[in-house]
């Protein structure tokens, strides 16, 4: 059975990109949710890799700015190696993970990643990989979308709200990975963290996969579940409150957070180079983003930076 899990990072901030990631797995057929969680048990255990402890969990639980990106960096490196996408550096990793967004990212000077950020090699993460591979699940792909502020604003100005943008981009990513990997997998399970407060997804599912028959199984306060039928394929899609408690969603969350934090490193470095080291970095959330924007206002004017390409409209 094919399993696709998604999550996002950067939905609420005013600065920096919205990042959505998907992890794609082969798992034994016929497992219920409890059995699926058990199949991923080795990934949820903490493994020490040198001085870094790696645990697959919701990114908000495993990452704090004070402790740095070591755990997320190791998890991303190991994931790429596991599914045959080992990358020597961050630039190569981005090319593998989000090829659809590379051109848009490269047009934004403050999103240029630092040169020569080395990813960990398969040999360096081998203790982690060996443990992860003892699970009953096989990671076969990781993909991401990095939505720049410019793309975010253009989507919103064309009639979408940001909840629509999140749902449509997530499900486009699901559709694309499903089409790539489902040839020999007639059954697919999709797990997504709920998109903000949204409860109803049948319309966006039908829009993204128009040839599918969409059946609503449940739409409750905790979870919305849909079954899609298309030719000889069946897809069940779950949108769950606190969905990142499920390990494959948690790993998607970690990838999304890792990529967004790397983008924010670039943004902060770019403006610090222009303003000076006295500029305090920002995570991009609204109140602190306003402080940051006030401090760089003269630079924005002097460099003739288009605010539409830097600041999200909502």
C-alpha positions as CSV (number, residue, x, y, z in Angstrom):
1,X,0.0,0.0,0.0
2,X,1.1,3.5,-0.8
3,X,1.0,6.1,2.1
4,X,1.5,9.8,1.6
5,X,1.8,12.2,4.6
6,X,1.9,16.0,4.4
7,X,2.4,19.0,6.7
8,X,3.3,22.6,6.4
9,X,5.5,25.2,8.1
10,X,5.1,29.0,7.8
11,X,1.3,29.2,7.4
12,X,0.9,32.0,10.0
13,X,4.0,34.3,9.5
14,X,4.1,37.6,7.6
15,X,7.7,37.1,6.3
16,X,9.3,34.1,4.6
17,X,7.9,31.3,2.5
18,X,5.1,28.9,3.2
19,X,6.6,25.4,2.9
20,X,4.6,22.2,2.4
21,X,6.3,18.8,2.5
22,X,5.2,15.2,1.7
23,X,6.7,11.9,2.7
24,X,5.9,8.9,0.6
25,X,6.0,5.4,1.9
26,X,5.3,1.7,1.0
27,X,3.7,-0.1,3.9
28,X,2.1,-3.5,4.3
29,X,-1.5,-3.9,3.0
30,X,-4.5,-4.1,5.3
31,X,-3.2,-2.2,8.3
32,X,-5.6,-0.1,10.4
33,X,-4.4,3.2,11.9
34,X,-3.1,1.7,15.1
35,X,-1.2,-1.0,13.2
36,X,0.2,1.7,10.9
37,X,1.5,3.7,13.8
38,X,3.2,0.6,15.2
39,X,4.8,0.0,11.8
40,X,6.6,3.4,12.2
41,X,7.6,2.8,15.8
42,X,11.4,2.7,15.2
43,X,11.2,6.2,13.7
44,X,9.6,7.6,16.8
45,X,12.4,6.4,19.0
46,X,15.2,8.8,19.9
47,X,18.5,7.9,18.3
48,X,21.8,9.6,19.1
49,X,23.9,10.6,16.1
50,X,27.2,11.9,17.4
51,X,26.2,14.8,19.7
52,X,22.7,15.1,18.1
53,X,19.6,13.3,19.3
54,X,17.2,12.6,16.4
55,X,13.5,12.0,17.1
56,X,10.8,12.0,14.5
57,X,8.0,14.1,16.1
58,X,6.1,17.2,15.3
59,X,8.7,19.8,14.4
60,X,7.4,22.2,17.1
61,X,8.4,19.6,19.6
62,X,11.9,18.7,18.2
63,X,13.1,22.2,17.1
64,X,13.9,25.2,19.2
65,X,16.0,28.1,17.9
66,X,18.2,27.9,20.9
67,X,19.2,24.3,20.1
68,X,19.8,24.8,16.4
69,X,19.0,22.8,13.3
70,X,21.1,19.7,14.0
71,X,18.2,17.3,14.6
72,X,16.2,18.5,11.6
73,X,19.4,18.6,9.4
74,X,20.2,14.9,10.3
75,X,16.6,13.8,9.7
76,X,16.5,15.5,6.3
77,X,19.9,14.0,5.3
78,X,18.9,10.5,6.4
79,X,15.5,10.7,4.6
80,X,17.1,11.8,1.4
81,X,19.6,8.9,1.6
82,X,16.9,6.4,2.5
83,X,14.9,7.1,-0.6
84,X,17.9,7.3,-3.0
85,X,18.1,11.1,-3.2
86,X,21.3,11.6,-1.2
87,X,22.5,15.2,-1.6
88,X,26.0,16.6,-1.1
89,X,24.8,20.1,-0.2
90,X,21.7,22.1,0.5
91,X,21.4,23.5,-3.0
92,X,21.3,19.9,-4.4
93,X,18.8,18.9,-1.8
94,X,16.5,21.8,-2.8
95,X,16.8,20.7,-6.4
96,X,15.7,17.2,-5.5
97,X,12.9,18.2,-3.1
98,X,11.2,21.1,-4.8
99,X,12.2,21.3,-8.5
100,X,8.9,23.2,-9.3
101,X,9.9,26.1,-7.2
102,X,13.6,26.5,-7.9
103,X,13.2,29.3,-10.4
104,X,10.9,31.3,-8.2
105,X,13.2,30.9,-5.2
106,X,16.3,32.0,-7.3
107,X,14.5,35.2,-8.3
108,X,14.4,36.3,-4.7
109,X,17.9,37.4,-3.5
110,X,17.0,37.0,0.2
111,X,16.1,33.4,-0.3
112,X,19.5,32.4,-1.7
113,X,20.8,29.6,0.5
114,X,24.2,29.8,2.0
115,X,26.8,28.2,-0.2
116,X,28.5,24.9,0.8
117,X,26.0,23.9,3.5
118,X,26.9,20.2,3.5
119,X,24.2,17.6,4.0
120,X,25.2,14.5,6.0
121,X,26.3,11.5,3.9
122,X,24.7,8.1,4.0
123,X,27.7,6.9,5.9
124,X,27.4,9.7,8.5
125,X,23.7,8.9,9.1
126,X,24.1,5.1,8.9
127,X,23.2,4.4,12.6
128,X,20.0,6.4,12.1
129,X,19.2,4.8,8.8
130,X,19.8,1.3,10.1
131,X,17.4,1.9,12.9
132,X,14.7,3.5,10.7
133,X,14.9,0.7,8.2
134,X,14.0,-1.8,10.9
135,X,10.4,-0.5,10.6
136,X,7.8,-2.2,8.5
137,X,7.6,1.0,6.3
138,X,9.9,2.0,3.5
139,X,10.4,5.7,2.6
140,X,10.4,6.0,-1.1
141,X,10.2,9.8,-1.7
142,X,10.2,13.2,-0.1
143,X,8.8,16.2,-1.9
144,X,8.2,19.8,-1.0
145,X,6.7,23.1,-2.2
146,X,8.2,26.4,-1.2
147,X,5.7,29.2,-1.8
148,X,7.5,32.6,-1.9
149,X,5.7,35.8,-0.6
150,X,5.3,36.9,-4.2
151,X,3.6,33.6,-5.2
152,X,1.5,33.7,-2.0
153,X,0.3,37.3,-2.7
154,X,-0.4,36.6,-6.4
155,X,-2.6,33.6,-5.4
156,X,-4.5,35.6,-2.8
157,X,-5.0,38.5,-5.2
158,X,-6.5,36.1,-7.8
159,X,-9.3,35.2,-5.4
160,X,-7.8,32.5,-3.2
161,X,-7.6,33.0,0.6
162,X,-4.6,31.5,2.3
163,X,-6.6,28.4,3.5
164,X,-7.4,27.7,-0.2
165,X,-3.8,28.1,-1.1
166,X,-2.7,25.7,1.6
167,X,-5.2,23.1,0.7
168,X,-4.8,23.3,-3.1
169,X,-1.0,23.3,-2.9
170,X,-1.0,20.4,-0.5
171,X,-3.4,18.3,-2.6
172,X,-1.6,19.1,-5.8
173,X,1.5,17.7,-4.1
174,X,-0.4,14.6,-3.0
175,X,-1.8,14.2,-6.6
176,X,1.6,14.5,-8.2
177,X,3.4,12.1,-5.8
178,X,0.5,9.6,-6.1
179,X,0.6,9.7,-9.9
180,X,4.3,9.1,-9.8
181,X,4.3,6.1,-7.4
182,X,0.8,4.4,-7.6
183,X,1.3,2.3,-10.7
184,X,1.7,-0.9,-8.8
185,X,-0.2,0.3,-5.7
186,X,-4.0,0.1,-6.1
187,X,-4.6,1.5,-2.6
188,X,-3.3,4.8,-1.2
189,X,-3.8,6.3,2.3
190,X,-3.2,10.0,2.7
191,X,-2.7,11.7,6.0
192,X,-2.7,15.5,6.4
193,X,-2.7,17.7,9.4
194,X,-5.9,19.7,9.4
195,X,-5.5,23.0,7.4
196,X,-6.2,25.7,9.9
197,X,-9.8,25.5,11.0
198,X,-11.1,24.0,7.8
199,X,-13.4,21.0,8.1
200,X,-14.7,20.5,4.6
201,X,-12.4,19.3,1.8
202,X,-14.6,17.5,-0.8
203,X,-14.7,20.5,-3.1
204,X,-11.0,21.0,-3.2
205,X,-10.4,17.3,-3.6
206,X,-12.8,17.1,-6.6
207,X,-11.1,20.2,-8.1
208,X,-7.6,18.8,-7.8
209,X,-8.5,15.3,-8.9
210,X,-11.5,15.9,-11.2
211,X,-11.8,12.4,-12.6
212,X,-12.2,10.8,-9.2
213,X,-15.4,9.9,-7.5
214,X,-15.2,11.6,-4.1
215,X,-17.2,10.1,-1.2
216,X,-17.4,11.8,2.2
217,X,-16.9,9.3,5.0
218,X,-16.9,11.8,7.9
219,X,-16.5,15.5,8.6
220,X,-16.3,15.9,12.3
221,X,-14.6,18.5,14.6
222,X,-11.6,16.2,15.0
223,X,-11.2,14.6,11.6
224,X,-12.5,14.7,8.0
225,X,-12.1,11.6,5.9
226,X,-12.8,11.0,2.2
227,X,-12.6,8.1,-0.1
228,X,-11.7,8.7,-3.8
229,X,-12.2,6.1,-6.5
230,X,-10.4,6.5,-9.9
231,X,-10.3,3.6,-12.4
232,X,-8.7,0.7,-10.5
233,X,-7.3,2.9,-7.7
234,X,-8.7,3.8,-4.3
235,X,-7.4,6.7,-2.2
236,X,-8.5,7.5,1.4
237,X,-7.6,11.0,2.6
238,X,-7.6,12.0,6.3
239,X,-7.4,15.6,7.6
240,X,-6.8,15.3,11.3
241,X,-6.5,17.8,14.2
242,X,-3.0,17.2,15.6
243,X,-2.3,15.0,12.6
244,X,1.4,15.5,13.1
245,X,1.2,13.0,16.1
246,X,1.3,10.3,13.3
247,X,4.9,9.6,12.6
248,X,5.0,10.0,8.8
249,X,3.2,13.3,9.1
250,X,5.7,14.3,11.7
251,X,8.6,13.6,9.4
252,X,6.9,15.7,6.7
253,X,6.5,18.4,9.4
254,X,10.2,18.2,10.1
255,X,11.1,18.6,6.4
256,X,8.8,21.6,6.0
257,X,10.3,23.2,9.1
258,X,13.9,22.5,8.1
259,X,13.4,24.1,4.7
260,X,11.6,27.1,6.1
261,X,14.3,27.7,8.7
262,X,17.0,27.5,6.0
263,X,15.0,30.1,4.0
264,X,14.7,32.4,7.1
265,X,18.4,32.1,7.7
266,X,18.9,33.4,4.2
267,X,16.5,36.3,4.7
268,X,18.0,37.3,8.0
269,X,21.6,37.1,6.6
270,X,20.7,39.1,3.5
271,X,19.2,42.1,5.4
272,X,21.9,41.9,8.1
273,X,24.5,42.3,5.4
274,X,22.7,45.5,4.2
275,X,21.7,46.9,7.6
276,X,24.5,45.7,9.9
277,X,24.9,43.0,12.5
278,X,22.9,45.0,15.0
279,X,19.7,43.8,13.2
280,X,18.0,41.2,15.3
281,X,16.9,38.2,13.3
282,X,13.2,37.5,12.9
283,X,11.2,34.3,12.6
284,X,8.6,36.2,10.5
285,X,5.6,36.1,12.8
286,X,3.4,39.2,12.5
287,X,4.4,41.2,15.6
288,X,8.1,40.6,15.3
289,X,7.9,40.9,11.5
290,X,6.6,44.5,12.0
291,X,9.5,45.3,14.2
292,X,11.9,43.8,11.6
293,X,10.3,45.7,8.8
294,X,10.5,48.9,10.7
295,X,14.2,48.4,11.2
296,X,14.8,47.7,7.5
297,X,12.4,50.2,6.1
298,X,15.2,52.6,4.9
299,X,16.9,49.6,3.2
300,X,13.8,48.6,1.5
301,X,13.4,52.1,0.0
302,X,17.1,52.4,-0.8
303,X,17.4,49.1,-2.5
304,X,14.0,49.6,-4.2
305,X,12.7,46.3,-3.0
306,X,9.2,45.5,-4.1
307,X,7.3,45.0,-0.8
308,X,4.9,42.6,-2.6
309,X,7.8,40.2,-3.1
310,X,8.9,40.4,0.6
311,X,5.7,40.9,2.7
312,X,2.7,38.6,2.7
313,X,-0.6,40.4,2.3
314,X,-2.3,38.1,4.8
